[in-house]
């Protein structure tokens, strides 16, 4: 027999740490802080914790996650994730939700009456424990109150139907089985959330938290599902690294990390955190690159172009991101000292990571209609969500490494957020964004390979364009590509011997430097380096590389 309890009060357990949270999670509710039972009210201490990022030993991390969910005798944690959620719903429930929405359209219901109609249509869960039964209704009211506080138009918001359908089906499919053994005088359901999330997932976790369930959240990439949802402080542990989330483990990994490997990785992390500038080859491959365009003189251009990224001014590695100081410049005209002019241009174009373009346009403009794809990629803030792009069927770069895909996706987001491309007559800002988005999906093979060879702390790849107007003209889609490459962190130097406009027709002048030289020369053929100089230069490169 249950004592006559009228109210269930939930308070998060304070003073949680990375050392004590697991022990607290295993404790029965009466043994936790904040537990009390008096005057018909039972108060319980709830474990809420966020574990953002991933430790150095990834094998141990995923093996531990496997244990949390599969060792039910010790942990009794139930997995929730985008992949594990059961998305089926009874048609009767779906029709009942539609019925409540129709009533709301006609009567403009308050939150309490809206919840009462949900209850009347058998859409709220029930419990044989009266105090939990009452709490289920209170948790739904709190969730709807949060929704009306955050979302425009409250209960009239167009997305509410989708969120409510998700709450109902996930409650039935995942919460109801756990409520059968729930008892606020012993234990409440315990859930582990893993990986990426959408809006409905956030509201479902809020609903579970208001009910008094224990919740621990793991996101290897460091994203916070509770951000903007739960205002109260929640215990948060941040691991050293942020990496894309792998599928939740279905079995334990057999690889064991050696002591030497862990020590090596720890030293690597310390060096990185202290900004020492010592980076192993490809150490930053999973970081997200972005550029800082340097403002230089004409002479500095050739000095900095030869420098590796990590010794350029303002190179920075922090929080999973690497900021790469880059060159974006146009050289107008030709020097009086022709020998120097050609030597500098040839030296740039012969660098190992340089791509020389002498025939324009370098892209084929796409006429595909990507409006639907673009709008589907947008988040609530109106900005592109890189993960939405990377998961889509039209994403053409899925064969690349996860880190490089993320870098390209974030560059697309950035150029669409603040377009540097000039609009055509009668073209809106939104049209410009969709144009940039579309063209970004059609990078050609030689450009992709240039990005693949980019080790972010080392030599910066370069696109050198020689435009003497004898072999075509720079196009708008070329300009869109250059904008994307500049954002990613690639050096761009454009030569125009006659001093005519080309990039100026398409891009904001503030995005690049312009260097005027002494003479204007029309139809100036590109001067190939002599075979002797070319061979000598390649030999020096080989010696430097140790080939």
matplotlib code that plots the C-alpha trace (Angstrom):
import matplotlib.pyplot as plt

x = [0.0, 1.2, 0.9, -1.5, 0.9, -0.5, 2.5, 5.8, 8.5, 11.7, 15.1, 18.3, 21.1, 23.6, 27.4, 27.7, 31.1, 32.8, 33.9, 30.6, 27.7, 27.7, 27.6, 24.7, 22.8, 23.0, 21.7, 18.0, 16.1, 15.8, 19.6, 20.2, 20.3, 17.1, 14.9, 12.0, 8.6, 6.2, 2.8, 1.7, 4.6, 7.5, 10.6, 13.3, 16.8, 17.3, 20.5, 21.0, 24.3, 25.9, 29.1, 30.2, 33.1, 35.1, 38.2, 41.5, 40.8, 37.8, 37.7, 37.2, 34.5, 32.4, 32.9, 31.6, 28.6, 27.9, 28.0, 25.7, 22.9, 23.5, 24.6, 21.1, 21.8, 24.3, 23.0, 19.4, 19.9, 17.6, 19.1, 17.5, 18.9, 17.8, 18.5, 17.1, 13.7, 10.7, 8.9, 5.8, 2.4, -1.1, -3.4, -6.0, -3.6, -2.6, -6.3, -6.9, -4.1, -5.6, -8.9, -7.4, -5.7, -9.0, -10.7, -7.8, -8.2, -11.9, -11.7, -8.1, -7.5, -5.5, -2.6, -4.5, -7.6, -5.3, -3.8, -7.2, -8.3, -5.1, -5.9, -9.5, -8.4, -6.2, -3.0, -1.4, 0.2, -1.4, 0.2, -1.0, 0.9, -1.4, 1.4, 3.1, -0.2, -0.6, 3.0, 2.5, -0.1, 2.0, 5.0, 3.0, 1.7, 5.3, 6.4, 3.6, 4.4, 8.0, 6.9, 4.7, 7.5, 10.1, 8.2, 6.4, 2.6, 2.6, -0.1, -0.8, 2.7, 2.8, 5.5, 3.6, 1.6, 4.9, 6.4, 3.3, 3.0, 6.7, 6.1, 3.0, 4.6, 7.9, 6.1, 4.1, 7.0, 9.8, 8.5, 5.4, 7.3, 9.5, 6.6, 5.3, 8.1, 8.5, 8.2, 9.2, 10.0, 12.6, 13.6, 12.3, 13.1, 16.7, 17.6, 20.8, 20.6, 23.4, 24.4, 22.6, 19.2, 16.2, 13.7, 11.3, 14.1, 14.8, 11.2, 10.9, 14.0, 12.5, 9.2, 11.2, 13.1, 9.9, 8.5, 11.6, 13.5, 17.3, 18.9, 22.6, 23.5, 26.5, 27.5, 31.0, 30.9, 30.1, 26.6, 24.3, 20.7, 19.6, 20.8, 17.9, 15.6, 16.7, 17.7, 18.9, 22.6, 23.1, 26.3, 28.5, 31.7, 33.7, 36.2, 39.4, 38.3, 35.2, 34.7, 31.8, 29.5, 29.9, 26.9, 26.1, 28.1, 26.3, 29.2, 32.4, 35.6, 38.4, 41.3, 43.1, 44.9, 48.5, 50.0, 52.4, 49.6, 47.6, 50.7, 51.4, 47.9, 47.9, 51.2, 49.7, 46.6, 48.7, 50.9, 47.7, 46.0, 49.1, 49.3, 52.9, 52.5, 53.8, 51.5, 52.0, 51.1, 47.3, 46.8, 44.1, 42.3, 39.0, 39.1, 36.8, 38.8, 37.9, 40.0, 41.3, 42.1, 45.4, 45.8, 49.3, 51.5, 52.5, 56.0, 54.6, 52.3, 55.1, 56.8, 53.6, 52.4, 55.5, 55.0, 53.2, 49.9, 51.0, 53.7, 51.5, 50.2, 47.0, 47.0, 44.9, 43.6, 40.8, 37.6, 37.8, 38.3, 41.5, 41.7, 43.9, 45.5, 45.1, 45.9, 43.1, 44.7, 44.4, 47.5, 46.5, 49.0, 52.6, 55.8, 58.4, 60.9, 59.4, 62.0, 61.0, 57.3, 57.6, 59.9, 57.5, 54.5, 56.3, 57.6, 54.0, 52.6, 55.3, 54.8, 53.7, 50.2, 49.5, 46.9, 47.5, 44.4, 45.1, 41.8, 38.5, 35.9, 37.1, 33.6, 30.4, 27.5, 24.8, 21.2, 19.7, 16.9, 18.2, 15.6, 13.9, 17.3, 18.5, 15.4, 15.5, 19.1, 18.1, 17.8, 15.5, 17.8, 17.6, 21.2, 22.3, 22.8, 25.9, 24.7, 21.4, 23.4, 25.8, 23.0, 21.1, 20.9, 22.2, 25.4, 28.1, 31.1, 30.1, 33.1, 35.5, 36.7, 34.3, 36.5, 36.9, 33.1, 32.4, 34.9, 33.3, 29.8, 30.8, 32.3, 29.0, 27.2, 29.5, 29.3, 25.5, 25.3, 27.1, 27.1, 30.0, 28.6, 27.0, 23.3, 22.1, 19.4, 16.1, 17.9, 17.1, 19.5, 17.8, 18.3, 22.1, 22.3, 20.5, 22.9, 26.0, 24.5, 23.8, 27.2, 29.0, 27.5, 29.4, 33.2, 35.3, 37.7, 41.0, 39.6, 38.4, 41.8, 43.4, 41.3, 42.1, 45.8, 45.4, 47.0, 45.6, 48.8, 51.1, 51.4, 48.3, 47.0, 46.8, 44.7, 46.7, 44.6, 46.3, 43.7, 45.0, 41.6, 42.8, 41.3, 37.9, 36.5, 36.0, 32.3, 29.9, 30.1, 33.9, 33.5, 31.2, 33.8, 36.6, 34.4, 34.0, 37.7, 38.7, 36.3, 37.8, 41.3, 42.8, 45.2, 43.9, 46.0, 44.5, 46.6, 45.2, 47.9, 45.5, 44.1, 40.5, 37.7, 36.9, 36.4, 35.2, 32.1, 31.0, 32.6, 32.6, 35.9, 36.5, 37.1, 40.4, 43.5, 44.2, 47.8, 48.3, 51.6, 53.5, 52.3, 49.1, 49.8, 47.2, 47.1, 50.2, 51.0, 52.0, 55.7, 56.7, 59.8, 62.9, 63.4, 66.6, 64.9, 61.9, 64.2, 66.3, 63.2, 61.7, 65.0, 65.1, 61.5, 62.5, 65.5, 63.3, 60.8, 63.6, 62.5]
y = [0.0, 3.5, 6.2, 9.0, 11.2, 14.3, 15.9, 14.8, 17.4, 17.0, 18.7, 18.0, 16.6, 19.3, 19.0, 16.3, 15.7, 13.4, 11.2, 10.9, 11.1, 7.4, 6.4, 8.8, 7.4, 3.9, 5.0, 4.4, 7.7, 7.6, 7.5, 10.6, 14.2, 16.2, 13.2, 13.9, 12.6, 14.7, 16.3, 14.3, 15.6, 13.4, 15.2, 13.3, 14.1, 13.8, 13.0, 15.3, 15.3, 16.3, 14.8, 16.9, 16.0, 12.8, 11.8, 10.8, 7.1, 6.7, 2.9, 3.1, 5.9, 3.7, 0.6, 2.5, 3.7, 0.1, -0.9, 1.9, 0.6, -3.1, -3.8, -3.3, -5.0, -2.2, 0.8, 0.3, 3.1, 3.1, 4.4, 7.3, 8.6, 9.7, 6.1, 4.2, 6.0, 4.0, 6.3, 4.2, 5.6, 4.1, 5.7, 6.2, 8.3, 10.3, 11.1, 12.0, 14.5, 16.0, 16.3, 18.3, 20.6, 21.2, 22.1, 24.4, 26.2, 26.8, 27.7, 29.0, 26.8, 27.7, 25.3, 23.7, 23.0, 21.9, 19.4, 18.3, 17.5, 15.5, 13.6, 13.1, 11.6, 9.1, 10.8, 11.2, 8.2, 6.8, 5.3, 3.1, 5.3, 8.3, 10.8, 9.8, 9.9, 13.5, 14.3, 13.2, 15.8, 18.5, 17.6, 18.0, 21.4, 22.5, 21.3, 23.2, 26.3, 26.1, 25.7, 28.8, 30.7, 29.8, 29.4, 32.1, 32.0, 29.4, 26.8, 28.1, 27.5, 25.3, 22.9, 22.1, 19.2, 17.5, 18.0, 16.8, 13.7, 12.9, 13.4, 11.1, 8.3, 8.4, 8.5, 5.4, 3.5, 4.4, 5.9, 3.7, 0.4, 2.1, 3.5, 0.0, -0.3, 3.4, 4.2, 7.7, 5.9, 3.7, 4.6, 6.6, 5.7, 6.4, 7.5, 8.0, 10.4, 9.9, 12.1, 14.6, 15.9, 17.9, 20.2, 17.3, 15.5, 18.6, 18.9, 15.1, 15.3, 18.4, 16.4, 13.5, 15.8, 17.4, 14.0, 13.3, 10.8, 10.6, 11.7, 11.6, 13.1, 12.2, 14.1, 13.4, 16.6, 18.7, 19.9, 20.7, 19.4, 21.2, 24.6, 27.1, 24.4, 24.0, 27.3, 25.9, 24.9, 21.3, 19.3, 19.4, 17.6, 18.5, 16.1, 17.1, 16.7, 17.2, 14.6, 13.5, 11.1, 7.5, 5.1, 3.9, 0.7, -2.6, -4.5, -3.9, -2.9, -5.3, -2.8, -1.7, 1.6, 1.3, 3.4, 4.9, 5.8, 7.5, 9.4, 10.5, 11.8, 13.6, 15.4, 16.2, 17.7, 19.7, 21.1, 22.0, 23.7, 25.7, 27.0, 25.9, 25.6, 22.0, 19.9, 16.4, 15.7, 15.6, 16.2, 18.7, 16.7, 16.6, 20.3, 22.7, 25.3, 28.9, 31.7, 35.1, 37.0, 38.9, 42.4, 42.6, 44.6, 43.3, 42.3, 40.6, 38.5, 36.4, 36.0, 34.9, 32.6, 30.4, 30.2, 27.3, 28.1, 27.7, 30.4, 32.9, 35.8, 35.0, 31.3, 29.8, 26.4, 26.4, 24.4, 22.1, 24.9, 26.1, 29.6, 29.8, 33.1, 33.3, 35.4, 36.7, 39.1, 40.4, 41.7, 44.3, 45.0, 44.0, 45.2, 47.2, 44.6, 41.8, 39.3, 39.8, 39.6, 36.3, 34.8, 35.6, 34.3, 31.1, 30.5, 30.7, 28.4, 25.8, 25.3, 21.8, 22.7, 25.2, 24.9, 27.2, 28.1, 29.6, 28.8, 30.3, 29.8, 27.2, 26.1, 25.0, 26.9, 24.6, 25.4, 22.9, 24.0, 23.6, 25.8, 22.9, 21.5, 24.9, 25.5, 22.0, 22.7, 25.7, 25.7, 27.6, 30.6, 30.8, 29.6, 26.5, 23.5, 21.6, 18.3, 18.7, 19.0, 16.2, 13.7, 14.6, 12.6, 15.4, 16.0, 15.1, 14.9, 11.9, 9.9, 12.4, 12.0, 13.2, 16.1, 17.4, 17.1, 19.1, 21.8, 22.1, 22.2, 24.9, 27.0, 26.7, 27.9, 30.9, 32.2, 31.9, 33.6, 36.7, 36.5, 38.4, 37.9, 40.9, 40.4, 40.5, 43.0, 42.0, 39.3, 39.2, 38.3, 35.0, 34.3, 35.0, 32.6, 29.9, 30.5, 30.1, 27.0, 25.5, 26.2, 24.8, 21.4, 21.2, 21.5, 19.8, 17.0, 19.0, 21.5, 18.7, 17.0, 20.4, 20.4, 16.8, 17.5, 20.4, 19.6, 22.7, 23.5, 23.0, 24.3, 26.3, 25.2, 28.0, 28.7, 30.9, 32.3, 33.9, 35.9, 37.5, 37.3, 35.1, 31.9, 32.9, 35.1, 34.7, 33.7, 34.3, 30.7, 31.0, 33.8, 31.7, 28.9, 31.4, 32.7, 29.2, 28.4, 31.6, 30.8, 27.3, 28.7, 28.4, 31.1, 32.8, 35.0, 36.4, 37.9, 40.3, 41.9, 44.3, 45.6, 44.9, 44.1, 40.4, 39.4, 43.0, 42.3, 39.6, 40.0, 42.7, 44.7, 44.4, 40.7, 40.8, 43.0, 44.7, 45.5, 47.8, 47.4, 49.7, 48.7, 47.7, 44.9, 43.3, 39.7, 38.8, 35.1, 33.2, 32.7, 29.2, 28.8, 27.5, 23.7, 24.4, 26.6, 24.2, 21.2, 23.1, 24.3, 20.8, 19.4, 21.9, 20.9, 17.3, 18.0, 20.0, 17.1, 14.5, 12.6]
z = [0.0, -0.9, 1.8, 0.8, -1.3, -3.0, -4.6, -6.3, -6.2, -8.2, -7.4, -9.3, -7.0, -6.5, -6.2, -8.9, -10.3, -12.9, -9.9, -8.1, -10.6, -11.5, -7.8, -7.2, -10.2, -8.7, -5.3, -4.5, -4.2, -0.4, -0.1, -2.3, -1.2, -1.4, -0.5, 1.9, 2.6, 4.7, 4.7, 1.6, -0.5, -1.6, -2.8, -4.8, -5.9, -9.7, -11.5, -14.6, -16.3, -19.6, -21.0, -24.0, -26.3, -26.2, -24.2, -25.7, -25.3, -27.7, -27.4, -23.6, -24.1, -26.5, -24.4, -21.4, -23.3, -24.3, -20.6, -19.5, -21.7, -21.8, -18.2, -16.9, -13.5, -12.7, -14.5, -15.8, -18.3, -21.3, -24.6, -26.4, -29.7, -33.1, -34.3, -31.4, -31.0, -32.1, -34.5, -34.9, -33.8, -33.6, -36.2, -33.5, -31.5, -34.6, -35.3, -31.6, -31.8, -34.9, -33.2, -30.3, -32.8, -34.6, -31.2, -30.5, -33.9, -33.1, -29.4, -28.8, -25.7, -22.7, -21.9, -19.0, -21.2, -24.1, -21.7, -20.4, -24.0, -24.5, -21.4, -22.5, -25.8, -23.9, -25.2, -21.7, -20.1, -16.9, -13.8, -11.0, -8.7, -8.1, -7.5, -10.7, -12.6, -11.4, -12.3, -15.9, -16.4, -14.7, -16.9, -20.1, -18.9, -18.1, -21.6, -23.3, -21.2, -22.3, -26.0, -25.8, -24.2, -26.8, -30.1, -32.0, -31.7, -28.9, -29.3, -32.8, -34.0, -37.1, -35.7, -32.5, -34.2, -35.2, -31.7, -30.0, -32.2, -31.3, -27.6, -27.6, -29.6, -27.7, -24.4, -25.3, -26.9, -24.4, -21.2, -20.6, -20.2, -17.6, -15.6, -14.8, -12.2, -11.3, -7.6, -6.2, -2.9, -4.7, -8.3, -11.3, -14.9, -16.1, -19.6, -21.6, -24.5, -27.2, -30.2, -32.4, -31.8, -33.3, -31.7, -30.7, -28.9, -26.8, -25.7, -25.0, -22.6, -20.9, -20.4, -18.9, -16.6, -15.3, -14.6, -12.4, -14.6, -14.3, -17.6, -18.7, -22.0, -24.2, -27.3, -28.7, -30.8, -27.8, -28.7, -25.9, -26.3, -23.2, -24.3, -24.1, -22.7, -19.1, -17.5, -14.1, -13.9, -15.0, -14.1, -17.2, -17.9, -21.0, -22.5, -24.2, -27.8, -30.0, -32.8, -34.9, -33.2, -34.3, -34.3, -30.8, -30.1, -30.6, -29.2, -27.2, -29.0, -28.6, -29.2, -26.1, -26.0, -24.8, -22.1, -24.7, -27.0, -24.3, -23.1, -26.7, -27.1, -23.8, -24.7, -28.1, -26.4, -23.9, -26.7, -28.6, -25.6, -24.8, -28.3, -28.7, -32.5, -32.5, -34.5, -35.9, -39.5, -39.9, -36.2, -37.0, -39.7, -37.7, -36.8, -38.6, -40.7, -41.3, -42.8, -41.6, -44.8, -44.3, -45.7, -47.2, -49.5, -52.9, -51.6, -48.5, -50.6, -52.0, -48.6, -46.7, -49.6, -49.0, -45.2, -43.6, -41.9, -38.3, -38.5, -40.2, -38.1, -36.1, -36.8, -34.0, -32.8, -30.2, -29.4, -32.4, -34.8, -36.7, -38.0, -41.1, -42.1, -45.9, -48.9, -51.3, -53.7, -57.3, -59.2, -61.8, -64.6, -65.0, -63.3, -65.3, -64.2, -66.2, -65.0, -61.4, -62.4, -64.1, -61.5, -58.7, -60.6, -61.7, -58.1, -56.8, -59.5, -59.0, -55.3, -54.5, -53.3, -56.0, -58.8, -61.8, -63.8, -67.3, -69.0, -67.9, -66.8, -64.3, -63.3, -65.1, -63.6, -62.3, -63.3, -60.9, -58.6, -55.0, -53.4, -51.6, -50.4, -49.3, -47.2, -45.7, -44.6, -42.5, -38.7, -36.5, -36.6, -40.4, -40.9, -42.6, -40.3, -41.6, -40.3, -42.3, -45.5, -44.7, -44.0, -47.2, -50.4, -52.6, -50.6, -53.1, -50.7, -48.6, -49.9, -48.1, -44.5, -41.9, -40.8, -44.4, -45.0, -41.9, -43.0, -46.4, -44.9, -42.4, -45.2, -47.2, -44.0, -43.6, -47.2, -47.1, -43.7, -45.0, -48.8, -50.4, -53.8, -55.5, -56.3, -59.9, -60.8, -59.2, -57.2, -53.5, -50.7, -50.3, -54.0, -53.6, -50.7, -52.7, -55.6, -53.4, -51.8, -55.2, -56.7, -53.6, -54.4, -57.7, -57.0, -59.6, -59.0, -59.0, -56.5, -54.2, -54.4, -53.4, -50.3, -49.5, -49.5, -47.0, -43.6, -41.8, -39.8, -42.8, -46.4, -47.5, -50.9, -53.5, -56.5, -59.0, -61.8, -64.8, -66.7, -69.9, -71.5, -74.4, -73.0, -71.7, -68.9, -65.2, -64.5, -61.6, -60.7, -60.6, -58.1, -56.0, -55.9, -55.0, -52.1, -50.8, -51.1, -49.4, -46.5, -46.2, -45.9, -49.4, -50.8, -53.9, -56.2, -59.4, -62.1, -64.7, -66.9, -68.8, -65.5, -66.3, -64.0, -63.5, -59.9, -59.2, -61.2, -58.7, -55.2, -52.6, -52.9, -49.2, -49.4, -51.2, -51.7, -55.0, -56.1, -59.1, -60.9, -63.3, -66.8, -68.5, -71.1, -73.4, -74.5, -72.6, -73.1, -70.0, -69.8, -69.0, -66.8, -68.5, -68.3, -66.3, -63.8, -63.6, -63.0, -60.4, -58.6, -58.5, -57.3, -54.4, -53.4, -53.4, -51.2, -48.8, -48.6, -48.2, -51.4]

ax = plt.figure().add_subplot(projection="3d")
ax.plot(x, y, z, "-o")
ax.set_aspect("equal")
plt.show()
